[in-house]
Structure formats: structure tokens, C-alpha cells
Amino acid sequence: MNRGAVANAAGYLGTRLGQALIALWGVTTAVFFALRLSGDPAQLLAPQGATQEDIARLREQLGLDVSVWQQYTEFLKGLLHGDLGFSYVRHEPALDLITQRMPYTIDLALSALFLSIVFGVGAGMVMALNRGRWPERVLMPVVLVGQAMPAFWTGILLVLVFSVTFHVLPSTGYSGITSLILPAVTLASLSAATIARITRGAVLEQLGRDYVRTARAKGAGTARLVVRHLARNVSVPILTVLALEVANLLGGSVVTELIFAWPGLGQLTVQSVDGRDFPVVQAVVILAALVYILVNLVTDIVYAFIDPRISTLGKAAGT
């Protein structure tokens, strides 16, 4: 790798990191001011029968007695020092509350992502390689139903079947690995269906290429064709949709956690929004934005190595 290639790669990474920081600042600013437009937390948190003096005193305790711009400045200063604020309702640091709930959401999101990839990529490959035959006729309706049904409806049906009717799986709360099954399947259903359709389309496009016909003429079996020839060429569109589905998993986890009373960040977010607990809502949104931005940043870098035409980073890696 020569110096020019290294400089180009560093420039590409620097540009993407800069864009990521700008996006994170934009999300942070937007959620800060949007929450201030939702109402006065002091009015909601004040006990019944509180006087205006009591409310004013509470507003001062919460740091809401100064201008919005002063609040924003203090918020950014705290953020730069790793301070995400102090919960108005629970009287704990927002970061501590997130740390307590995060393992549950991580378990749910990773399980759903695993199911989405396994079923989505697997079903998409099977449908494409068996176009017009019975495997596609069986799987395609399942995929279409998965895309059409919203998460709350899928979750309710799963609870009715596996918890209410057959009593084989718990419906709410966290009581071990079995309680993870229904929420994970619910959260994964839409993403898996989307990935399956994208995978099917990408594979069908590649199957019409000359290199595939050549490989088949040389006697390449299905497994060799997929691993040696198709995998790399269909990976870019699949990675694209996977990066987008991360956002859907983050958003969908809120609904899923409410349905199954899952003690994760989604449930914490809804409770905090209802209570106008600004610091906690801000902290959760910032965390979600950071995860999404990092996933997209990593995806862009992986693109560059898979397909060197995408950026100078890939060319530098291949030098």
C-alpha cells in the first residue's frame, strides 16, 4: 500500500467520521428542542394542589428556570463530559438507568437480528435458486405475510397461540431464555421478510450473469456456486438492507417491549416520554442514534473492502 493510497483511505475515513459526528449533533439538537416543545415537566411532576411558588421552586431545582439556550449550552457541556443528565422522575443518573435496561434490549435486538439474517438470507437464497418450484411457492406467502403484518399484531397473535392457547411460552416479562422467544420472533418478522425479498432479488439478478452460467457449465454444484460465486456479489445489497433494518429493530423494539412487558430501553423510553423525563429520553435517543450511525459507518467501510469501486478505501486495501 503506497502513501497516496494510505492518504486517500485516511481521507475517506475522516470524511465519514465527520459526517457521523454532524449527524449525531443534529439528532441531539433536534431531540433537545423537540422535548422542550412538549410541555413543562414541573407542571406534571408537581404534587396535586401545588401552588405556583411550589412549581417555580421545582422548576428551579430541575434547572428549567433559565432560558432554553442556556439549558442547551449546559446540556452540551455535560454531554462532552459523558454526563447525560439526571432523571426528573427516578432521581438517578440517566446513564445508570440506561445501563440497567440495556442488557435486556441487547439480548432482544441481537436475537432478532440473528433470526432475521438466518431466515431472511436463507429463505431468499432458497426462493431464488428454486424459482417457480414448490420451495418458492411455500416461502413466498410466508414472506409476504411477514412484510404485511405490523409488529404489534404479530406479537398479539403469537401470545394468543403459544401463551394463551397452548401455554408453552411465557407472554410477558423476563424469566429466562424461553421468555425471549416470542419477543425476538415478533421483532424479527418484518426484518426477516424484507431481507428475504432483497436477497431473492439480488440472487436472481446474479443468476443471469455470464460468470454463473460459466460456473454451472463447468459442473459447479449449488453449494459451490453460492459460496464461491454468489456470496460476494450479493453481499452489498444485503448489507445495505441490514444496515437499514437496524433502525427498524431499534424502533420496533419499543412496540415489542410494550407488548411483552420487556424490561428494556423501549419500555423505559415510553415511560419517560409519558412523564416528560427529558434527560432519560434524550439519553436513549442519543444512544439509539449513535448505534445507528456507527452501524452505517461500519457498513460503508465494509462496502469499500467488498467492492473497491465504492471508494478509495477499498482501492487502498487492495493495493
C-alpha positions in Angstrom: 0.0 0.0 0.0 1.7 3.3 -1.1 1.5 6.6 0.7 -1.1 8.0 -1.7 -3.4 5.1 -1.1 -3.0 5.4 2.7 -3.7 9.2 2.5 -6.9 8.5 0.4 -8.1 5.9 2.8 -7.5 8.2 5.8 -9.3 11.0 4.0 -12.3 8.7 3.3 -12.4 7.6 6.9 -12.0 11.2 8.1 -14.9 12.3 5.9 -17.2 9.6 7.1 -16.3 10.2 10.8 -17.0 13.9 10.3 -20.4 13.2 8.7 -21.2 10.8 11.6 -20.4 13.5 14.2 -22.5 16.1 12.4 -25.4 13.6 12.1 -25.1 12.8 15.9 -25.1 16.6 16.8 -28.1 17.1 14.6 -30.1 14.4 16.2 -29.1 15.6 19.7 -30.1 19.1 18.9 -33.4 18.1 17.4 -34.5 15.9 20.3 -33.5 18.5 22.8 -35.6 21.3 21.4 -38.5 18.9 20.4 -38.8 17.8 24.0 -38.9 21.4 25.2 -41.9 22.0 23.0 -43.8 19.1 24.6 -44.7 20.9 27.8 -43.4 21.9 31.3 -42.2 18.8 33.3 -42.6 20.9 36.5 -46.3 21.1 36.0 -46.6 17.4 35.6 -44.2 16.4 38.4 -45.7 18.9 41.0 -47.9 17.2 43.5 -51.7 17.8 43.4 -52.6 21.2 44.9 -49.1 22.6 44.5 -49.0 26.4 44.3 -47.3 28.5 41.6 -44.5 29.1 44.1 -44.0 25.4 44.6 -44.0 24.8 40.8 -41.5 27.6 40.3 -39.3 26.1 43.1 -39.4 22.7 41.4 -38.6 24.3 38.0 -35.5 25.8 39.6 -34.5 22.5 41.1 -34.7 20.9 37.7 -32.7 23.6 36.0 -35.7 24.7 33.9 -35.8 28.3 35.2 -33.2 29.6 32.8 -33.6 30.2 29.0 -33.8 27.2 26.6 -30.4 28.3 25.1 -28.8 28.2 28.5 -30.3 24.8 29.1 -28.9 23.7 25.7 -25.4 25.0 26.5 -25.4 23.2 29.8 -26.6 20.0 28.2 -23.9 20.1 25.6 -21.2 20.7 28.2 -22.4 17.8 30.2 -22.6 15.6 27.1 -19.0 16.4 26.3 -18.0 15.1 29.7 -20.1 12.0 29.5 -22.9 13.4 31.6 -26.3 12.5 30.1 -28.3 14.2 32.8 -30.3 13.2 35.9 -33.7 11.7 35.8 -36.5 14.0 36.9 -38.8 11.1 37.9 -36.5 8.4 39.2 -33.8 10.7 40.7 -31.0 8.7 39.2 -28.4 9.5 36.5 -29.9 8.8 33.1 -26.8 6.8 32.1 -27.3 4.4 35.1 -30.9 3.8 34.1 -29.9 3.0 30.6 -27.1 0.7 31.8 -29.6 -1.2 33.9 -32.0 -1.7 31.0 -29.6 -2.1 28.1 -28.7 -5.8 28.6 -32.3 -6.8 28.0 -32.6 -4.7 24.9 -29.3 -6.0 23.6 -30.4 -9.6 24.1 -33.7 -8.9 22.3 -32.1 -7.0 19.4 -29.3 -9.5 18.8 -31.7 -12.4 18.9 -34.0 -10.7 16.4 -31.1 -9.8 14.2 -29.8 -13.3 14.2 -33.2 -14.7 13.3 -33.6 -12.0 10.6 -30.3 -12.9 9.0 -30.7 -16.7 9.2 -34.3 -16.8 7.9 -34.0 -13.8 5.6 -30.9 -14.8 3.7 -31.7 -18.5 3.8 -35.2 -18.1 2.5 -34.1 -15.6 -0.1 -31.5 -17.9 -1.4 -33.8 -20.9 -1.5 -36.5 -19.0 -3.3 -34.1 -17.6 -5.9 -32.4 -21.0 -6.5 -35.8 -22.7 -6.8 -37.7 -20.1 -8.8 -41.1 -21.3 -10.0 -40.8 -24.6 -7.9 -42.5 -25.6 -4.7 -40.0 -24.1 -2.2 -40.7 -20.7 -3.6 -44.4 -21.3 -3.6 -44.3 -22.2 0.0 -41.9 -19.5 1.3 -43.2 -16.5 -0.7 -46.6 -16.3 1.0 -44.8 -16.5 4.4 -42.5 -13.7 3.4 -45.4 -11.5 2.1 -47.4 -12.1 5.3 -44.3 -11.2 7.4 -43.9 -7.9 5.5 -47.6 -7.0 5.7 -48.2 -7.6 9.4 -47.2 -4.9 11.9 -45.2 -6.0 14.9 -48.0 -5.3 17.4 -50.4 -7.6 15.5 -47.7 -10.4 15.1 -47.0 -10.2 18.8 -50.6 -10.4 19.9 -51.2 -13.5 17.6 -48.1 -15.2 19.0 -49.2 -14.6 22.5 -52.7 -15.9 21.8 -51.3 -19.1 20.1 -48.3 -20.0 22.3 -49.2 -18.5 25.6 -53.0 -18.4 25.9 -53.9 -21.5 23.9 -51.1 -23.9 24.3 -49.4 -22.5 27.4 -45.9 -23.4 26.1 -44.2 -20.0 26.3 -44.4 -17.1 28.7 -46.2 -14.0 27.4 -44.7 -11.2 29.5 -41.7 -10.2 31.5 -38.2 -11.8 31.6 -38.0 -15.2 33.3 -35.2 -16.9 31.3 -34.4 -17.9 27.7 -37.9 -19.1 26.9 -39.3 -15.6 27.6 -37.0 -14.3 24.8 -38.5 -16.4 22.0 -41.8 -14.6 21.4 -40.4 -11.1 21.5 -37.5 -12.0 19.3 -39.7 -13.7 16.7 -42.1 -10.7 16.8 -39.3 -8.2 16.3 -37.6 -10.2 13.6 -40.6 -11.0 11.5 -40.7 -7.8 9.4 -36.9 -7.5 9.0 -36.6 -11.2 8.0 -39.2 -10.8 5.4 -37.6 -7.7 4.0 -34.1 -9.3 3.9 -35.6 -12.4 2.2 -37.1 -10.4 -0.7 -33.9 -8.3 -1.1 -31.8 -11.5 -1.1 -34.1 -13.2 -3.6 -33.9 -10.3 -6.0 -30.1 -9.9 -5.7 -29.5 -13.6 -6.3 -31.9 -13.7 -9.3 -30.0 -10.8 -10.8 -26.7 -12.6 -10.4 -28.0 -15.9 -11.7 -28.5 -14.4 -15.1 -24.8 -13.2 -15.4 -22.3 -14.9 -17.6 -20.0 -16.0 -14.8 -22.8 -18.0 -13.2 -23.6 -19.8 -16.5 -19.9 -20.5 -16.9 -19.6 -21.9 -13.4 -22.6 -24.2 -14.0 -21.2 -25.3 -17.3 -18.0 -26.3 -15.5 -20.1 -28.5 -13.2 -20.2 -26.3 -10.1 -22.8 -27.6 -7.6 -25.3 -25.4 -5.8 -23.2 -25.1 -2.6 -20.0 -24.2 -4.5 -22.0 -21.7 -6.7 -23.4 -19.9 -3.6 -20.1 -19.9 -1.6 -17.6 -19.2 -4.3 -19.5 -17.1 -6.8 -22.7 -15.6 -5.5 -21.9 -14.7 -1.9 -19.6 -11.8 -2.6 -21.7 -10.3 -5.4 -25.0 -10.3 -3.5 -23.4 -9.1 -0.2 -23.6 -5.4 -1.0 -27.4 -5.1 -1.3 -27.9 -7.5 1.6 -25.6 -5.3 3.8 -27.5 -2.2 2.7 -30.8 -3.6 3.9 -29.2 -5.0 7.1 -28.0 -1.5 8.0 -31.5 -0.1 7.4 -33.1 -2.9 9.3 -31.0 -2.0 12.4 -33.1 1.2 12.6 -36.3 -0.8 12.3 -35.2 -3.1 15.1 -34.4 -0.1 17.3 -37.8 1.4 16.5 -39.7 -1.8 16.6 -38.2 -2.8 20.0 -40.3 -0.1 21.6 -43.6 -1.6 20.5 -42.4 -5.2 21.1 -41.2 -4.4 24.6 -44.5 -2.8 25.4 -46.5 -5.9 24.2 -44.4 -8.3 26.2 -43.6 -6.1 29.2 -40.0 -6.5 28.3 -37.8 -4.5 30.8 -35.6 -2.9 28.2 -34.9 0.6 26.8 -38.1 0.7 24.7 -40.3 0.4 27.8 -38.1 2.9 29.6 -38.5 5.4 26.7 -42.3 5.2 26.7 -42.4 5.7 30.4 -40.0 8.6 30.2 -42.0 10.3 27.4 -45.2 9.9 29.4 -43.6 11.5 32.4 -41.7 14.2 30.4 -38.5 12.9 31.9 -36.3 14.9 29.5 -32.8 13.7 30.4 -33.7 10.0 30.1 -35.5 10.5 26.7 -32.6 12.5 25.4 -30.1 9.9 26.6 -32.0 7.0 25.0 -32.4 8.8 21.7 -28.7 9.8 21.6 -27.7 6.2 22.3 -30.0 4.9 19.5 -28.7 7.5 17.1 -25.1 6.6 18.0 -25.7 2.9 17.4 -27.4 3.6 14.1 -24.7 5.9 12.9 -21.9 3.5 13.9 -23.7 0.7 12.1 -23.9 2.7 8.9 -20.3 3.8 9.3 -19.1 0.2 9.7 -21.3 -0.8 6.7 -19.7 1.9 4.5 -16.2 0.7 5.4 -17.2 -3.0 4.7 -18.7 -1.9 1.4 -15.3 -0.4 0.5 -13.5 -3.7 1.1 -16.1 -5.8 -0.6 -16.3 -3.6 -3.7 -13.1 -1.4 -4.2 -15.0 0.7 -6.8 -17.1 2.2 -4.0 -14.3 4.3 -2.5 -10.6 4.9 -2.3 -10.5 3.0 1.0 -11.3 -0.3 -0.9 -8.6 0.6 -3.5 -6.1 1.2 -0.7 -6.9 -2.1 0.9 -6.3 -3.9 -2.4 -3.0 -2.2 -3.1 
